[in-house]
Amino acid sequence: MPEGTSHFGTISDLEKNRALLDWLRWQVGQTERRIRELEIQEAQERERRERARAEMLWKIQPQRSSSVALLHRGGCATYPDQVGLISREDAMVALAEPDIEPCQVCRPDTGLRG
């Protein structure tokens, strides 16, 4: 059999290797797309977990010169700061303070007073 040919016909080793390289590039592209999909799913799941955790906690918006301090549910979008989330017990103590009022949007006092 002449060099560069095979029993499959006249496909040379060079042509076979080029075809293999094309297929491997396609496989890499498929794998890269799947990795991007999985990274997005992982980020979304992490965000869902963080939101769920925040919903079980509360937060206090500091007093401003023209308003009182506000108690919010952890996931309240009217005060998106997630730093300093507090427990239910701390939220109950805060709500008892005369200079802290509940947010009228997320109603963090629901279930705390009772």
Secondary structure, 3 states (H helix, E strand, C coil): CCCCCECCECCCHHHHHHHHHHHHHHHHHHHHHHHHHHHHHHHHHHHHHHHHHHHCCEEEECCECCECEEEEECCCCCCCCCCCCECHHHHHHHHHCCCEEECCCCCCCCCCCC
